[in-house]
Amino acid sequence: MLVQKIKIAIIDNGVDEAALGNEISGKVYVNEKKECVYDEADMSRVRFAHGTICAAIIQKYLANSEIYSIRLLNEDGSGLIEHLKPALDWCIEKGIYLVNLSLGTTHFRDKSLIRTLVNHYVSKGMCIVAATSNSGYESYPASFSNIIGVATHSSFFSDSLKRLFLGINILGESEHTLRLYGVASVTQKCNSYAAPFVTAYIGMFFMEQGFQNITKLYKRFSKKETMITISEKVEPDWICCAVIKANIKKSKADYYFDVVGIEEINRADTLIIDNLSDLELATQYRKNVVYVGSEKIKETLDDCFYWCPNKRVQFIDRCTGNEQELDIPIIVFEVSEKIDVAFLLAEFKKDFADREYNIYTAGLEPEYVLYGLEYVPEQCLSKVKTVKEFIYWQTFYMQSDGVLFCISEGKHSLIEPLFSDIDVMVRIENINNIYLAEIQNEDIVVLKISDCEIDKDFVEKVTNCLVRILTEEEDG
């Protein structure tokens, strides 16, 4: 449906109408009770008028816009992640489906919470434009596949591979001549002033073409000569609710999303399959697709997000093979059969996170992505230099403190060229329903642990030993 004006929410530190020279359509702030209430603050007293500048940029390029201000950030530009939900709830309540978001974080502990939050609203049709961090590290929510992550045109973000790792979808202009309080000035070059420019451009597009999903949006933009540069990163991180038709090995690990049965497919946004014949079902119900089978998807899925193992292969192949050596600890788990590997990795990742360690946790099975784990295709391991570079830059941009890489028993030779300097090797096996963990450092068995199940106590004992070994090496 085409509209004469488009509603745009600016979630920032408020908007000063006097500086703009006109009234906006609405203004609220999120209070301590996590409620959106009318904003009576005197914005002229705010030292850094970031939200006001964002509003001015949008109005400069899209006059037919209804601006709504949601004050969530303080004068220093900081705010609470938990205040984002009531802000986005208010947007849905007011029928606002285009959001310019200045809130973001590079801290790994916030990632899963923000992912769950934005996936819910995007599944309802919301389009969120978010500035990526100026730090050059992966930031949330800008890096997620279903969020339009924006950076400014600059040499710092000129490398297409870097943008792919950071989840930057669009490069936009950030230096704009504005008139605030009747005085003309030029905005500084930064990502958060490129975002409202892109928001205005998308708003204009929606007014002309009607609301589009993000995949359609990218394709329409890429066909035009515009002032923005498009690149599309697709990681399977968009799922809010899924139907699983794939034959996935049973695990005690929690998926990062909700799951419903096929009879409730209308509730789901994604269909997870391992048989290509089920693509027809996804097309029929207009669902996103995660394919965890071994064949290649030949069909072009234009109107949805889709992911398959070959997407990761293509990503790795984009790496140039420049020699990169990891300078963070490397832990390798070698596990026997009858081990719930997804649960094992998820529990260790969580236990490390509870100790404030951001561990890049990966394995060789594609379904690991459904648990928020990393996936490295076994077929890529022979491309040692490109895989090394891929893992190096992933861990760099994620600010990882270490690597935990899991392989099946007997596959150690596959990763020897990849990890020439393994800090700790942990062998875990199930013998008559007794779980045994043997921890080796420099080929010396440091500790053996046995338990009747892989539970919190088992994981903590192993992690305690790993932390002790690695911190002793650092103190060394």
Secondary structure, 3 states (H helix, E strand, C coil): CCCCCEEEEEEECCCCHHHHCCCCCEEEEECCCCCEEECCCCHHHCCCCHHHHHHHHHHHHCCCEEEEEEECCCCCCCCCHHHHHHHHHHHHHCCCCEEEECCCECCHHHHHHHHHHHHHHHCCCCEEEEECCCCCCCCECCCCCCCEEEEECCHHHCCHHHHHHHCCCEEECCCCEEEECCEEEECCCCHHHHHHHHHHHHHHHHHHHCCCCHHHHHHHHHCCCCCCEECCCCCCCCCCEEEECCCCCCCCCCCCCEEECHHHHHHCCEEEECCHHHHHHHHHHCCEEEECCCCCCCCCCCCCCEECHHHHHHHHHHCCCCCCCCCCCEEEEEECCCCCHHHHHHHHHHHHHHCCCCEEEEECCHHHHHHCCEECCHHHCCCHHHHHHHHHHHHHHCCCCEEEEEEECCCHHHHCCCCCCCCEEEEEEEECCEEEEEEEECCEEEEEEEECCCCHHHHHHHHHHHHHHHHHHHHC
